[in-house]
Amino acid sequence: MSNKITNISRRDLLKGSALTAVTAVALPTIVPSSVFGTDAPSNRITMGCIGTGGQGSSNMKGFNAKSDCQVVAVCDVDAGHRENARERIGLDPKSCYNDFRELLAKDDIDAVSIATPDHWHVPTSIAAVRSGKDVYCEKPLTLTITEGRTLVEEVKRYSRVFQTGSQQRSSSEFHKACELVVNGRIGHLHTMRVGISGNNRTCEPTWAPEPVPEGFDYDMWLGPAPWEPYHHQRCHYEFRFMLEYSGGQMTNWGAHHLDIAQWGNQSDDTGPVEIRGKGEFPKTGLFTTALNAEVEYTYANGVKIFLKKGGGTRFEGAEGWIYVNRGKLEAEPKSLLDSVIGPDEIHLYKSNDHKQNFLDCIRSRKDPICNAEIGHRTSTVCHLGNISMLLDRPLKWDPQKEQFIGDDEANRMLWRPRRAPWRL
């Protein structure tokens, strides 16, 4: 036994699935982190960052600041982003890539942080788990419902640790709000009200193709999406306002606040059964996602969500309400916020640091607070709203089969064809 343990590398331990349960438990008793310290170079989790724009750069710096993590490679199809990331982290140019597949081929990387445009989230994540990497992927997790289910099954198949970047679950105000709701402090929950922004960028009413900037691999940026001529408003942040690449604020802020509604309704493994959406869509320019959205969701337990322009999540029950947003927690009666959850009541998963929770789970091989199933189910709620708005009619949904009931047209919108050669 001791000879076998001695020959197991730290990398093998982090891969997890190749070890027997007895070996995984026994190894720390031979070489505990307290001997060398979790911040010792040999104990650090090595990470590659795919996508180093705004959110990707923030994630990269956040992970690299952790004492038990080191960013050792970056990837971006924009040479400017890539060089900025290299300088911030102090990497050798040989550790900087244009093609994520080259980064994933490195066997000295334990995990990846993915902050690409949304249409790349699932293809990159699946490639990562198949290469043996654990994954932290930004929200919204998916572009379509069908690809989300495929991702969940691949994460299970390869026994990877997967964290969706819905960081509100690791903020105390959201945890407290949901824990009070699930323990009945507002009485029987009957209504949730979710607010999201309207489109927060102005689209030029007319546009013409532009030359691709030097150092920007536009064909790789498009990837599985349909080919379209380049325009500066098609890429970087504004991609989220085109249905080819994202779902607008429904999937942007919806992936935050609908996620909290799912948590408080204890529906992380299911979804609504009826959806009624009304949306206002652009009539000119490149943008195609809803300018304003109003969606009513009904769950099997009778709880309804009313989504419209605004912010945060409000839970309404027979005996009061709780409203939560970033840095804000309100209730009526106010005394609800002084309530203490007892030891025999429901205690929700607790994380005080979304990135550290992911790193800790890489070592323990436990599920993080927002795993692939949760991320997929939250994204599904967002997509259901978009599909109902686009079809301009109410829909019935089977959350177990993940199919619309009696609506072939709607079911055809559960997936998108992919541009060759990009296949899942």
C-alpha positions in Angstrom: 0.0 0.0 0.0 2.7 2.5 1.0 4.7 1.8 -2.1 1.7 2.4 -4.3 0.9 5.7 -2.5 4.4 6.9 -2.8 4.3 6.5 -6.6 1.0 8.4 -7.0 1.7 12.0 -8.1 -0.2 15.1 -7.0 -1.5 15.3 -10.6 -3.0 11.8 -10.3 -4.7 12.8 -7.1 -6.3 15.8 -8.7 -7.5 13.8 -11.6 -9.4 11.7 -9.0 -11.3 9.3 -11.2 -8.2 7.1 -11.7 -7.8 6.4 -8.0 -9.6 4.0 -5.8 -11.5 5.4 -2.8 -9.1 3.9 -0.3 -6.0 5.5 -2.0 -7.7 8.9 -2.3 -8.4 8.9 1.4 -5.1 7.4 2.4 -2.8 9.8 0.5 -3.4 12.9 2.6 -2.6 10.9 5.8 0.9 10.2 4.3 1.6 13.7 3.0 -0.8 16.1 4.6 -1.0 19.7 3.3 -0.2 20.9 6.8 3.4 19.6 6.3 4.2 21.6 3.2 1.3 24.1 3.2 -1.4 24.4 0.6 0.4 27.3 -1.0 3.6 25.2 -1.6 4.3 25.1 -5.4 3.9 21.3 -5.5 0.4 21.6 -4.0 -0.9 24.4 -6.2 -3.7 23.7 -8.6 -2.5 24.7 -12.1 -5.0 26.5 -14.2 -5.4 27.6 -17.8 -7.7 30.5 -18.7 -9.6 30.3 -22.0 -11.0 33.8 -22.8 -9.2 36.7 -21.2 -11.5 39.7 -22.0 -13.4 41.5 -19.3 -14.8 38.7 -17.2 -12.1 36.3 -18.3 -9.4 38.7 -17.1 -11.2 39.2 -13.8 -11.4 35.4 -13.3 -7.8 34.9 -14.3 -6.6 37.5 -11.7 -8.9 36.1 -9.1 -7.6 32.6 -9.4 -4.0 33.6 -9.7 -4.3 35.5 -6.5 -5.3 32.4 -4.6 -2.4 30.9 -2.6 -3.3 27.4 -3.7 -3.7 28.1 -7.5 -1.4 29.2 -10.3 -2.4 30.3 -13.8 0.1 28.7 -16.1 -1.4 29.2 -19.5 -3.9 31.5 -21.3 -5.8 31.4 -24.5 -7.7 34.1 -26.5 -8.4 34.6 -30.2 -7.7 38.3 -29.7 -3.9 38.8 -29.7 -4.4 42.1 -27.7 -6.3 40.3 -24.9 -3.8 37.5 -25.0 -0.8 39.8 -24.6 -2.4 41.8 -21.8 -3.1 38.5 -20.0 0.4 37.3 -20.5 1.8 40.6 -19.0 -0.5 40.6 -16.0 0.4 37.0 -15.0 4.1 37.1 -16.2 3.8 34.1 -18.5 6.2 32.9 -21.2 4.8 33.6 -24.7 5.0 29.8 -25.2 2.2 29.4 -22.7 -0.2 31.7 -24.6 -2.5 30.2 -27.2 -4.9 31.2 -29.9 -6.5 27.8 -30.1 -8.0 26.3 -26.9 -7.3 22.8 -28.1 -3.6 23.4 -27.8 -4.0 24.5 -24.2 -6.2 21.5 -23.4 -3.5 19.2 -24.7 -1.1 20.2 -22.0 -1.0 17.5 -19.3 0.4 19.9 -16.6 -2.9 21.8 -16.3 -5.4 20.6 -13.7 -8.3 22.9 -14.4 -9.5 25.6 -16.8 -11.5 28.8 -16.4 -13.7 29.4 -19.5 -15.0 32.9 -20.2 -15.6 32.8 -23.9 -18.7 34.2 -25.7 -21.7 32.1 -24.8 -21.8 30.0 -28.0 -18.4 28.6 -27.1 -19.2 27.7 -23.5 -20.4 24.1 -24.0 -18.0 23.0 -26.8 -15.0 24.3 -24.9 -16.2 22.8 -21.6 -16.9 19.4 -23.2 -13.5 19.3 -24.8 -12.0 20.3 -21.4 -13.7 17.5 -19.4 -12.8 15.0 -22.1 -9.1 16.0 -21.7 -9.3 15.4 -18.0 -9.6 19.0 -16.8 -11.9 20.3 -14.1 -13.9 23.3 -15.3 -15.0 26.7 -14.1 -17.3 28.1 -16.8 -19.0 31.4 -16.9 -22.7 31.9 -17.0 -25.0 31.6 -18.9 -23.7 28.1 -19.1 -25.4 27.2 -22.4 -26.6 28.5 -25.8 -29.2 25.8 -26.2 -31.1 23.4 -23.9 -30.0 20.2 -25.7 -26.3 21.0 -25.6 -26.7 21.7 -21.8 -27.9 18.2 -21.2 -25.0 16.8 -23.3 -22.6 18.8 -21.1 -24.1 17.5 -17.9 -23.8 13.9 -19.1 -20.2 14.4 -20.2 -19.2 15.9 -16.8 -20.7 12.8 -15.1 -19.1 10.4 -17.6 -15.6 11.8 -17.0 -16.0 12.4 -13.3 -15.0 16.1 -13.5 -15.6 18.9 -11.0 -17.6 21.6 -12.7 -18.5 25.0 -11.3 -20.8 27.4 -13.2 -19.8 31.1 -12.6 -23.1 32.1 -11.0 -21.3 33.7 -8.1 -24.4 35.1 -6.4 -24.8 31.7 -4.8 -21.6 32.4 -2.9 -22.8 35.7 -1.6 -24.2 35.8 1.9 -27.3 37.9 1.2 -28.5 35.4 -1.5 -27.8 32.4 0.7 -29.6 33.9 3.6 -32.7 34.9 1.6 -33.0 31.5 0.1 -32.5 29.7 3.4 -35.2 31.8 5.0 -37.6 31.0 2.2 -37.0 27.2 2.1 -37.5 27.1 5.9 -40.9 28.7 5.6 -40.2 32.1 7.2 -42.5 33.8 4.7 -45.1 31.0 5.0 -46.1 29.2 1.9 -44.2 30.5 -1.1 -46.5 31.4 -4.0 -44.9 34.1 -6.1 -41.4 35.1 -7.2 -40.6 38.4 -9.0 -37.4 38.6 -11.0 -36.1 41.8 -12.6 -33.5 42.0 -15.4 -32.1 44.8 -17.4 -33.2 45.8 -20.9 -30.5 45.9 -23.6 -27.8 48.1 -22.2 -25.9 48.8 -25.4 -27.1 51.0 -28.3 -27.1 49.2 -31.7 -26.2 51.2 -34.8 -29.4 51.1 -37.0 -27.4 50.4 -40.2 -24.2 48.6 -40.6 -21.7 47.4 -43.3 -19.0 44.7 -43.2 -15.7 45.9 -41.8 -12.2 44.6 -42.2 -11.2 42.1 -39.4 -8.7 43.8 -37.1 -5.1 42.6 -37.2 -4.4 40.0 -34.5 -8.1 38.9 -34.2 -8.9 35.3 -35.4 -12.5 36.0 -36.4 -13.1 32.6 -38.0 -12.1 31.0 -34.7 -14.3 33.5 -32.8 -17.3 32.4 -34.8 -16.5 28.7 -34.4 -19.7 26.7 -34.5 -21.9 29.8 -35.2 -23.0 30.6 -38.7 -20.6 32.6 -40.8 -21.3 36.3 -40.9 -19.2 39.3 -42.1 -17.2 41.0 -39.4 -18.5 44.1 -37.6 -17.1 45.5 -34.4 -20.5 45.3 -32.7 -20.8 41.6 -33.4 -17.9 40.7 -31.1 -16.6 41.1 -27.5 -19.3 42.3 -25.0 -22.0 43.0 -27.6 -22.1 39.5 -28.8 -24.7 38.8 -26.1 -27.3 40.8 -28.0 -27.4 38.5 -31.0 -29.2 35.2 -30.8 -26.5 33.4 -32.8 -24.2 33.8 -29.9 -26.3 34.4 -26.7 -29.8 35.3 -25.5 -29.7 39.0 -24.5 -30.4 40.1 -20.9 -32.7 37.1 -20.5 -29.6 34.9 -20.4 -27.2 37.5 -19.0 -29.0 38.9 -15.9 -31.6 36.2 -16.1 -28.9 33.6 -15.4 -28.2 35.4 -12.2 -31.6 36.3 -10.7 -33.5 33.3 -12.1 -30.8 31.1 -10.6 -31.6 32.5 -7.2 -35.3 32.0 -7.8 -34.6 28.3 -8.7 -32.6 28.0 -5.5 -35.2 29.5 -3.3 -37.9 27.4 -4.9 -35.9 24.2 -4.4 -36.1 23.5 -8.2 -32.4 23.1 -9.0 -33.1 19.7 -10.7 -36.3 20.7 -12.5 -38.0 23.7 -14.0 -41.3 25.4 -14.9 -44.1 23.5 -16.6 -45.8 26.5 -18.3 -44.2 29.6 -19.9 -45.9 32.7 -21.2 -43.6 35.3 -22.8 -44.0 38.7 -24.5 -41.0 40.5 -25.9 -40.1 43.6 -27.8 -37.4 42.9 -30.5 -35.2 45.2 -32.5 -36.3 46.1 -36.0 -33.0 47.4 -37.3 -29.3 46.8 -36.8 -27.4 43.7 -35.8 -29.0 43.0 -32.4 -31.7 40.4 -32.4 -32.4 39.7 -28.7 -35.3 41.2 -26.8 -35.1 44.8 -25.9 -37.7 44.2 -23.1 -39.0 41.0 -21.8 -42.0 39.9 -19.7 -42.3 36.3 -18.9 -44.6 34.3 -16.6 -43.4 30.9 -15.4 -45.6 28.4 -13.6 -44.0 25.4 -11.7 -45.6 22.1 -10.8 -45.9 23.2 -7.2 -48.1 26.1 -8.2 -45.3 28.8 -7.6 -45.2 31.5 -10.3 -42.3 33.7 -11.5 -43.1 37.1 -13.0 -40.1 38.4 -14.9 -39.8 41.9 -16.2 -37.4 44.9 -16.4 -35.8 45.6 -13.0 -33.3 43.8 -10.8 -33.0 41.2 -8.1 -35.4 38.5 -6.9 -38.4 38.9 -4.6 -40.0 35.9 -2.8 -43.6 36.3 -1.7 -45.4 34.0 0.7 -48.5 33.9 2.8 -46.8 35.5 5.8 -44.4 38.0 4.2 -41.8 38.7 1.5 -38.0 38.8 1.1 -36.2 40.8 -1.6 -32.6 40.2 -2.5 -30.1 41.9 -4.8 -26.4 42.5 -4.8 -25.6 44.1 -1.4 -29.3 44.4 -0.6 -31.6 42.2 1.6 -35.1 43.5 2.6 -38.1 41.8 4.1 -41.6 42.4 5.4 -41.9 42.0 8.3 -38.3 43.2 8.9 -38.0 40.8 11.8 -37.7 38.0 9.3 -34.1 39.0 8.8 -33.3 38.3 12.5 -34.6 34.8 12.3 -32.0 32.0 13.0 -32.0 28.7 11.1 -32.0 25.9 13.7 -29.8 22.9 13.6 -32.7 20.6 12.6 -33.9 22.9 9.7 -32.8 23.0 6.1 -29.3 24.3 5.6 -28.4 25.2 2.0 -25.0 24.6 0.6 -22.7 27.3 2.0 -19.9 29.0 0.1 -18.3 32.3 0.9 -16.0 32.4 -2.1 -17.1 31.0 -5.5 -13.6 30.5 -6.9 -12.2 29.0 -3.7 -15.2 26.7 -3.5 -14.2 25.4 -6.9 -10.6 24.9 -5.9 -11.6 23.2 -2.7 -13.8 20.8 -4.6 -11.0 19.9 -7.0 -9.2 18.5 -4.0 -12.2 16.9 -2.3 -13.9 15.7 -5.6 -17.2 16.9 -4.2 -19.7 18.9 -6.2 -19.3 22.7 -6.0 -22.2 25.0 -5.1 -23.3 25.6 -8.7 -22.5 22.4 -10.6 -23.2 21.6 -14.2 -26.8 20.3 -13.6 -27.7 23.5 -11.7 -26.1 25.7 -14.4 -27.9 23.9 -17.1 -31.3 24.1 -15.4 -31.0 27.8 -14.7 -29.9 28.4 -18.4 -32.9 26.3 -19.4 -35.3 28.7 -17.6 -33.8 31.6 -19.5 -34.0 29.8 -22.9 -37.6 28.8 -22.3 -38.5 32.5 -21.8 -36.7 33.4 -25.0 -38.4 30.7 -27.0 -41.9 31.7 -25.8 -41.2 35.3 -26.7 -39.8 34.4 -30.1 -42.9 32.2 -30.9 -45.2 34.8 -29.2 -47.3 32.1 -27.5 -47.6 30.2 -24.3 -45.8 26.8 -24.0 -46.0 23.7 -21.9 -42.8 22.1 -20.8 -41.9 18.7 -19.4 -38.8 19.3 -17.2 -38.1 15.6 -16.8 -38.0 14.8 -20.6 -36.8 18.3 -21.3 -39.2 18.6 -24.2 -42.1 20.9 -25.1 -45.5 19.2 -24.9 -47.3 18.9 -28.2 -45.2 21.6 -30.0 -42.8 20.4 -32.7 -41.9 24.0 -33.7 -40.8 24.8 -30.2 -38.9 21.5 -29.9 -36.9 22.4 -33.0 -35.6 25.4 -31.1 -34.0 23.2 -28.4 -30.8 23.0 -30.5 -29.0 24.7 -33.3 -27.1 23.4 -36.3 -23.3 23.9 -36.0 -20.9 25.1 -38.6 -18.4 22.5 -39.7 -16.1 21.2 -38.3 -17.4 22.0 -34.8 -19.4 19.2 -33.4 -20.0 18.2 -29.8 
